């Protein structure tokens, strides 16, 4: 859904691109990774208290800034006429590191997550969905999109984190999985509570699996 707004976003950041002049686009790419790593640190250790709320919101802000830089690097490269295979390779590599790193960091947060393996599982399934898009290119097709886009996943993840920050600030507990449904804990990747963080992990995991299936089917149809 949010992926369809790419054209509008590109137009909105054009004034920033013009102001950057001859800045090396890869500088923005690496800067986005550094900001994301700091965000991972904040999010993995945020507690369910006022300080934790500040840490979560700080992490959200850094992820947003990293996302802006991630969008600017490609636009700047195209503006300068230097976009090419290496830039595309670097951009997609950093994207995957950020995608998986964010989910693993969330899974390490003991204040909101009861099973740290959920972060690893969410990261793995998210990577599966992304892999299927690039695998289509390796067999001669164009890049396959569809399913749960990266933009959709990031927006819903950040929404979940804002909810988690509110929970930490107000001392509001999450909803016990046992009070929802007998399969809720399974759907929450082994976590016993639905809160902002476990929501982000679950939606990323199941969205990644859905994306993998959708893109596999599309690739198969085109190849056959």
Rosetta blueprint (number, residue, H / E / L):
1 X L
2 X H
3 X H
4 X H
5 X H
6 X H
7 X H
8 X H
9 X H
10 X H
11 X H
12 X H
13 X L
14 X H
15 X H
16 X H
17 X H
18 X H
19 X H
20 X L
21 X L
22 X L
23 X L
24 X L
25 X H
26 X H
27 X H
28 X H
29 X H
30 X H
31 X H
32 X H
33 X H
34 X H
35 X H
36 X H
37 X H
38 X H
39 X H
40 X H
41 X H
42 X H
43 X H
44 X H
45 X H
46 X L
47 X L
48 X L
49 X L
50 X H
51 X H
52 X H
53 X H
54 X H
55 X H
56 X H
57 X H
58 X H
59 X H
60 X H
61 X H
62 X H
63 X H
64 X H
65 X H
66 X H
67 X H
68 X H
69 X H
70 X H
71 X H
72 X H
73 X H
74 X H
75 X H
76 X H
77 X H
78 X H
79 X H
80 X H
81 X L
82 X L
83 X L
84 X L
85 X H
86 X H
87 X H
88 X H
89 X H
90 X H
91 X H
92 X H
93 X H
94 X H
95 X H
96 X H
97 X H
98 X H
99 X H
100 X H
101 X H
102 X H
103 X H
104 X H
105 X H
106 X H
107 X H
108 X L
109 X L
110 X L
111 X L
112 X L
113 X L
114 X L
115 X L
116 X L
117 X H
118 X H
119 X H
120 X H
121 X H
122 X H
123 X H
124 X H
125 X H
126 X H
127 X H
128 X H
129 X H
130 X H
131 X H
132 X H
133 X H
134 X H
135 X H
136 X H
137 X H
138 X H
139 X L
140 X L
141 X L
142 X L
143 X L
144 X L
145 X L
146 X L
147 X L
148 X L
149 X L
150 X H
151 X H
152 X H
153 X H
154 X H
155 X H
156 X H
157 X H
158 X H
159 X H
160 X H
161 X H
162 X H
163 X H
164 X H
165 X H
166 X H
167 X H
168 X H
169 X H
170 X H
171 X L
172 X L
173 X L
174 X L
175 X E
176 X E
177 X H
178 X H
179 X H
180 X L
181 X L
182 X L
183 X L
184 X H
185 X H
186 X H
187 X H
188 X L
189 X L
190 X L
191 X L
192 X L
193 X E
194 X E
195 X L
196 X H
197 X H
198 X H
199 X H
200 X H
201 X H
202 X H
203 X H
204 X H
205 X H
206 X H
207 X H
208 X H
209 X H
210 X H
211 X H
212 X H
213 X H
214 X H
215 X H
216 X H
217 X H
218 X H
219 X H
220 X H
221 X H
222 X H
223 X H
224 X L
